[in-house]
Structure formats: structure tokens, C-alpha cells
Amino acid sequence: MSCIFHLNNLVFGYTSTPVLRNISTEITAGEFVALVGPNGAGKSTLLKVLAGLVRGYSGSVEFSGKSLSRWNSRELARRIAFVPQETHMVFPFTAGEIVMMGRLPHRAGAVFDNPRDAEWAGEAMALTDTAALASKVFNHLSGGERQRVVLASALAQDPQVLLLDEPTVYLDLKHQMQFYDIVERLNAERGMTIISVTHDVNLAARYARRMMAMRAGSFIADGPPGEVLTPQHLYDIFEITAAVFQRPDGRGSYIIPTA
């Protein structure tokens, strides 16, 4: 598989203090990567850099073999979709309108929707089980429904890469599983590259095939979840002691804090 992101000595800070420190890594097309670490580790900032939402860094970031700074926002939006923790709308857009907004990067100057846009939006809503919500006002939906609608909007972009910034942080366990089941299917069936920030290492270990652990703007560990989730790494990353167990279904490890 080809390299889709290449980072070399990435340094970035909102002030004079760096948030990201000498980050160097490669992410291959089709990977499912979980970014884990404590608050303030730099996970969300790194994700925003990859999405092209943050500039002014030093070092280099390449996307599909070209410097990220050379991609214009429209080209990037056709290839990379970003799902934030939560989305608020000032205007009373319906769920269907929100999903259709995902088609904006693909419109060649046209103001109105075309049949192709409707086809993509419909497929995205079917995939996320949101078709029945199309006529409902987005802000009137539950947290889980809103996140599935935002995911549908991202999928309507037809992206190569899906970036998720703690997308299930406000969802209950059932909706967390439903959300990641959809994402896992996209990765397996469409080869979509998934990079997800999460604080839930057990959830990450169940779904991701690669885990990148951060602390204080740097990588502490990088590899399969079973190699990253060790008692020593967990102490280094989160400053906790924990026992590590193998999942009964064979899908990686899970941890239980012991102190």
C-alpha cells in the first residue's frame, strides 16, 4: 500500500510553547489508526494538521506525495473528511441538508444540487442509518443521531481519508459501538484510511489495527494495540498502573486500571 501521510520533524505551537514536538511518521493508505493519550498530549492538534486546518508549523507534512501546503482547500476537502467531537448549527438545517453540504467540494461552481449529489447523500444516509432523519431539524436530534448525520455528511464527500476527533465522547456505549461498526466497515470494504482520536483505549484496541500513543506532543509508542497496551507503556502514557488482558473474541487487548 502507498504512503498517504508522511510527517518529518513536525513542530507546532499555538504560542511559543510547542504542542507538537518533532513528530515524524508515515501512515499508509487503508490503515485504521487510533491516536491515544492524555488531555493536552497534542492528539487533536495533530489531527487538525493532517486535515489542513492548522498551518504555521515547521518541518514537513506530505499528503499523497505532495506537500500539504500545496493542496488548496477544495482539493483537500474532496479527499479528506473531518468529523469533530460535536457540531452545533446556528440555523435550523435539516439532517438531509447537513448531509448534502458534504457534496459542496465536488460541485463545479453549481449552486444547486444535482442527481449525482443526491445519490451520494442518499447512499451515505443509508450507510449510517440516518435516512429516516432527513427531514428532522439537526439541532433537535439526540447526540448519537447528530454524530451519525455528521458522519453521513463526511461520507458524502467520498473521501479517501476519514479523520475523527473523539467522535463518540458524548455517546453511550451502544452508540459508540454502532458508530465504530460503521467506520470499521468503511475501512474494510472501501479501503478508507481512518485516523481516530480517542481517550477510550479499550474501544481503540477493539477497532484500530495500529495505535499511536502520545504524551506532551511526542510519540511514546506506535504499533499494533497489543504492543502498545503494555503495563509499562500505560504508565508512561497515562501515569496509571493497569492489568492487560486479551479479549475473549481475539480482537486485541483490553485494560483494567489497578491503581
One Martini backbone bead per residue (centre of mass of N, CA, C, O) as a GRO file, in nm:
protein
  259
    1MET     BB    1   0.100   0.033   0.015
    2SER     BB    2   0.060   0.362   0.022
    3CYS     BB    3   0.159   0.668   0.114
    4ILE     BB    4  -0.040   0.934   0.262
    5PHE     BB    5   0.145   1.009   0.514
    6HIS     BB    6   0.421   1.249   0.573
    7LEU     BB    7   0.628   1.305   0.859
    8ASN     BB    8   0.882   1.571   0.937
    9ASN     BB    9   0.959   1.737   1.204
   10LEU     BB   10   0.706   1.827   1.357
   11VAL     BB   11   0.622   2.170   1.455
   12PHE     BB   12   0.383   2.302   1.704
   13GLY     BB   13   0.228   2.625   1.811
   14TYR     BB   14   0.016   2.867   1.948
   15THR     BB   15   0.272   2.940   2.082
   16SER     BB   16   0.595   2.916   2.202
   17THR     BB   17   0.474   2.645   2.285
   18PRO     BB   18   0.486   2.332   2.204
   19VAL     BB   19   0.258   2.072   2.100
   20LEU     BB   20   0.453   1.973   1.877
   21ARG     BB   21   0.739   1.729   1.871
   22ASN     BB   22   0.906   1.591   1.636
   23ILE     BB   23   0.718   1.463   1.413
   24SER     BB   24   0.757   1.121   1.286
   25THR     BB   25   0.574   0.970   1.009
   26GLU     BB   26   0.369   0.701   0.870
   27ILE     BB   27   0.075   0.660   0.657
   28THR     BB   28  -0.120   0.418   0.523
   29ALA     BB   29  -0.322   0.321   0.302
   30GLY     BB   30  -0.595   0.171   0.488
   31GLU     BB   31  -0.570   0.249   0.766
   32PHE     BB   32  -0.630   0.195   1.129
   33VAL     BB   33  -0.603   0.470   1.349
   34ALA     BB   34  -0.508   0.537   1.689
   35LEU     BB   35  -0.522   0.821   1.901
   36VAL     BB   36  -0.351   0.837   2.209
   37GLY     BB   37  -0.403   1.011   2.527
   38PRO     BB   38  -0.383   1.267   2.709
   39ASN     BB   39  -0.449   1.559   2.795
   40GLY     BB   40  -0.247   1.767   2.593
   41ALA     BB   41  -0.075   1.582   2.380
   42GLY     BB   42  -0.181   1.659   2.056
   43LYS     BB   43  -0.397   1.503   1.893
   44SER     BB   44  -0.593   1.718   1.770
   45THR     BB   45  -0.373   1.885   1.638
   46LEU     BB   46  -0.270   1.669   1.448
   47LEU     BB   47  -0.536   1.629   1.299
   48LYS     BB   48  -0.555   1.926   1.194
   49VAL     BB   49  -0.306   1.911   1.023
   50LEU     BB   50  -0.404   1.678   0.835
   51ALA     BB   51  -0.667   1.858   0.747
   52GLY     BB   52  -0.560   2.168   0.704
   53LEU     BB   53  -0.639   2.363   0.969
   54VAL     BB   54  -0.323   2.388   1.027
   55ARG     BB   55  -0.071   2.623   1.037
   56GLY     BB   56   0.268   2.719   1.100
   57TYR     BB   57   0.468   2.496   1.068
   58SER     BB   58   0.731   2.283   1.109
   59GLY     BB   59   0.841   2.109   0.869
   60SER     BB   60   0.678   1.815   0.724
   61VAL     BB   61   0.375   1.762   0.513
   62GLU     BB   62   0.240   1.482   0.344
   63PHE     BB   63   0.002   1.424   0.071
   64SER     BB   64   0.024   1.210  -0.167
   65GLY     BB   65   0.333   1.333  -0.226
   66LYS     BB   66   0.233   1.623  -0.121
   67SER     BB   67   0.237   1.908   0.003
   68LEU     BB   68  -0.006   2.033   0.201
   69SER     BB   69   0.037   2.342   0.115
   70ARG     BB   70  -0.039   2.272  -0.205
   71TRP     BB   71  -0.321   2.236  -0.117
   72ASN     BB   72  -0.629   2.308  -0.167
   73SER     BB   73  -0.923   2.309   0.001
   74ARG     BB   74  -1.093   2.165  -0.217
   75GLU     BB   75  -0.911   1.925  -0.275
   76LEU     BB   76  -0.900   1.825   0.020
   77ALA     BB   77  -1.217   1.787   0.059
   78ARG     BB   78  -1.223   1.542  -0.152
   79ARG     BB   79  -1.021   1.351   0.047
   80ILE     BB   80  -1.090   1.494   0.333
   81ALA     BB   81  -1.250   1.407   0.640
   82PHE     BB   82  -1.404   1.584   0.923
   83VAL     BB   83  -1.480   1.479   1.266
   84PRO     BB   84  -1.599   1.610   1.534
   85GLN     BB   85  -1.714   1.596   1.847
   86GLU     BB   86  -1.906   1.848   1.773
   87THR     BB   87  -2.218   1.996   1.636
   88HIS     BB   88  -2.324   2.329   1.559
   89MET     BB   89  -2.631   2.503   1.473
   90VAL     BB   90  -2.780   2.805   1.405
   91PHE     BB   91  -2.943   2.687   1.187
   92PRO     BB   92  -3.241   2.499   1.075
   93PHE     BB   93  -3.121   2.240   0.971
   94THR     BB   94  -3.138   1.955   0.821
   95ALA     BB   95  -3.007   1.652   0.788
   96GLY     BB   96  -3.013   1.650   0.477
   97GLU     BB   97  -2.858   1.921   0.444
   98ILE     BB   98  -2.601   1.839   0.587
   99VAL     BB   99  -2.525   1.610   0.395
  100MET     BB  100  -2.522   1.782   0.130
  101MET     BB  101  -2.274   1.958   0.216
  102GLY     BB  102  -2.062   1.731   0.144
  103ARG     BB  103  -2.078   1.813  -0.181
  104LEU     BB  104  -1.937   2.091  -0.229
  105PRO     BB  105  -1.642   2.009  -0.338
  106HIS     BB  106  -1.788   1.877  -0.619
  107ARG     BB  107  -1.876   2.151  -0.719
  108ALA     BB  108  -1.867   2.330  -1.037
  109GLY     BB  109  -2.020   2.612  -0.934
  110ALA     BB  110  -2.276   2.502  -0.845
  111VAL     BB  111  -2.566   2.568  -0.655
  112PHE     BB  112  -2.716   2.316  -0.721
  113ASP     BB  113  -2.834   2.025  -0.700
  114ASN     BB  114  -2.769   1.697  -0.810
  115PRO     BB  115  -2.816   1.369  -0.871
  116ARG     BB  116  -2.536   1.286  -0.765
  117ASP     BB  117  -2.561   1.413  -0.487
  118ALA     BB  118  -2.814   1.253  -0.399
  119GLU     BB  119  -2.684   0.975  -0.421
  120TRP     BB  120  -2.459   1.014  -0.211
  121ALA     BB  121  -2.637   1.102   0.026
  122GLY     BB  122  -2.817   0.849   0.031
  123GLU     BB  123  -2.590   0.645   0.082
  124ALA     BB  124  -2.484   0.771   0.348
  125MET     BB  125  -2.758   0.740   0.504
  126ALA     BB  126  -2.785   0.437   0.477
  127LEU     BB  127  -2.513   0.358   0.613
  128THR     BB  128  -2.602   0.539   0.891
  129ASP     BB  129  -2.906   0.532   0.955
  130THR     BB  130  -3.053   0.845   0.849
  131ALA     BB  131  -3.300   0.867   0.654
  132ALA     BB  132  -3.533   0.920   0.877
  133LEU     BB  133  -3.388   1.221   0.943
  134ALA     BB  134  -3.393   1.425   0.700
  135SER     BB  135  -3.646   1.626   0.811
  136LYS     BB  136  -3.491   1.689   1.058
  137VAL     BB  137  -3.370   1.883   1.294
  138PHE     BB  138  -3.058   1.874   1.396
  139ASN     BB  139  -3.089   2.011   1.695
  140HIS     BB  140  -3.321   1.776   1.771
  141LEU     BB  141  -3.120   1.569   1.805
  142SER     BB  142  -2.940   1.342   1.917
  143GLY     BB  143  -2.619   1.275   1.969
  144GLY     BB  144  -2.607   1.015   1.796
  145GLU     BB  145  -2.756   1.129   1.547
  146ARG     BB  146  -2.565   1.362   1.484
  147GLN     BB  147  -2.309   1.192   1.436
  148ARG     BB  148  -2.428   1.029   1.198
  149VAL     BB  149  -2.479   1.276   1.019
  150VAL     BB  150  -2.188   1.379   1.007
  151LEU     BB  151  -2.081   1.122   0.884
  152ALA     BB  152  -2.254   1.135   0.629
  153SER     BB  153  -2.134   1.402   0.528
  154ALA     BB  154  -1.846   1.292   0.503
  155LEU     BB  155  -1.920   1.058   0.300
  156ALA     BB  156  -2.032   1.247   0.073
  157GLN     BB  157  -1.735   1.331  -0.013
  158ASP     BB  158  -1.565   1.084  -0.088
  159PRO     BB  159  -1.321   0.986   0.084
  160GLN     BB  160  -1.001   0.864   0.169
  161VAL     BB  161  -1.017   1.026   0.446
  162LEU     BB  162  -1.084   0.975   0.803
  163LEU     BB  163  -1.131   1.219   1.059
  164LEU     BB  164  -1.142   1.164   1.421
  165ASP     BB  165  -1.259   1.372   1.702
  166GLU     BB  166  -1.397   1.231   1.938
  167PRO     BB  167  -1.697   1.120   1.827
  168THR     BB  168  -1.793   0.948   2.119
  169VAL     BB  169  -1.779   1.116   2.392
  170TYR     BB  170  -2.123   1.158   2.420
  171LEU     BB  171  -2.173   0.854   2.403
  172ASP     BB  172  -2.300   0.570   2.437
  173LEU     BB  173  -2.213   0.250   2.406
  174LYS     BB  174  -2.399   0.175   2.172
  175HIS     BB  175  -2.318   0.424   1.986
  176GLN     BB  176  -2.023   0.366   1.973
  177MET     BB  177  -2.043   0.091   1.833
  178GLN     BB  178  -2.204   0.182   1.585
  179PHE     BB  179  -2.003   0.385   1.479
  180TYR     BB  180  -1.750   0.187   1.454
  181ASP     BB  181  -1.883  -0.018   1.269
  182ILE     BB  182  -1.900   0.170   1.028
  183VAL     BB  183  -1.600   0.244   1.006
  184GLU     BB  184  -1.494  -0.045   0.974
  185ARG     BB  185  -1.644  -0.100   0.707
  186LEU     BB  186  -1.504   0.120   0.540
  187ASN     BB  187  -1.221   0.005   0.572
  188ALA     BB  188  -1.275  -0.289   0.461
  189GLU     BB  189  -1.454  -0.222   0.187
  190ARG     BB  190  -1.300   0.073   0.087
  191GLY     BB  191  -1.014   0.156   0.209
  192MET     BB  192  -1.038   0.358   0.429
  193THR     BB  193  -0.879   0.598   0.598
  194ILE     BB  194  -0.825   0.585   0.958
  195ILE     BB  195  -0.828   0.861   1.205
  196SER     BB  196  -0.850   0.833   1.567
  197VAL     BB  197  -0.950   1.010   1.839
  198THR     BB  198  -0.899   0.871   2.178
  199HIS     BB  199  -0.956   0.775   2.527
  200ASP     BB  200  -1.048   0.481   2.446
  201VAL     BB  201  -0.852   0.206   2.449
  202ASN     BB  202  -1.055  -0.026   2.420
  203LEU     BB  203  -1.191   0.073   2.164
  204ALA     BB  204  -0.935   0.097   1.994
  205ALA     BB  205  -0.847  -0.206   2.016
  206ARG     BB  206  -1.098  -0.324   1.869
  207TYR     BB  207  -1.059  -0.153   1.582
  208ALA     BB  208  -0.774  -0.098   1.558
  209ARG     BB  209  -0.442  -0.172   1.403
  210ARG     BB  210  -0.329   0.108   1.511
  211MET     BB  211  -0.120   0.266   1.767
  212MET     BB  212  -0.085   0.610   1.880
  213ALA     BB  213   0.110   0.738   2.141
  214MET     BB  214   0.073   1.032   2.348
  215ARG     BB  215   0.305   1.285   2.499
  216ALA     BB  216   0.384   1.601   2.501
  217GLY     BB  217   0.396   1.592   2.163
  218SER     BB  218   0.476   1.281   2.163
  219PHE     BB  219   0.587   0.969   2.099
  220ILE     BB  220   0.571   0.658   2.282
  221ALA     BB  221   0.393   0.474   2.081
  222ASP     BB  222   0.398   0.228   1.793
  223GLY     BB  223   0.135  -0.001   1.700
  224PRO     BB  224  -0.006  -0.252   1.788
  225PRO     BB  225  -0.212  -0.270   2.053
  226GLY     BB  226  -0.059  -0.511   2.198
  227GLU     BB  227   0.217  -0.333   2.208
  228VAL     BB  228   0.109  -0.070   2.351
  229LEU     BB  229  -0.060  -0.238   2.572
  230THR     BB  230   0.132  -0.191   2.836
  231PRO     BB  231   0.215  -0.132   3.151
  232GLN     BB  232   0.447   0.064   3.082
  233HIS     BB  233   0.307   0.243   2.872
  234LEU     BB  234   0.067   0.328   3.053
  235TYR     BB  235   0.248   0.479   3.250
  236ASP     BB  236   0.389   0.672   3.047
  237ILE     BB  237   0.116   0.798   2.941
  238PHE     BB  238  -0.100   0.798   3.218
  239GLU     BB  239  -0.002   0.723   3.506
  240ILE     BB  240  -0.074   0.407   3.530
  241THR     BB  241  -0.196   0.112   3.663
  242ALA     BB  242  -0.230  -0.201   3.471
  243ALA     BB  243  -0.417  -0.454   3.334
  244VAL     BB  244  -0.368  -0.701   3.075
  245PHE     BB  245  -0.597  -0.832   2.829
  246GLN     BB  246  -0.751  -1.067   2.641
  247ARG     BB  247  -0.982  -1.100   2.425
  248PRO     BB  248  -1.219  -1.343   2.369
  249ASP     BB  249  -1.245  -1.264   2.043
  250GLY     BB  250  -0.934  -1.171   1.956
  251ARG     BB  251  -0.954  -0.835   1.966
  252GLY     BB  252  -0.719  -0.796   2.145
  253SER     BB  253  -0.697  -0.567   2.403
  254TYR     BB  254  -0.744  -0.499   2.760
  255ILE     BB  255  -0.805  -0.272   3.033
  256ILE     BB  256  -0.735  -0.251   3.401
  257PRO     BB  257  -0.725  -0.059   3.648
  258THR     BB  258  -0.531  -0.082   3.975
  259ALA     BB  259  -0.450   0.256   4.057
   0.00000   0.00000   0.00000
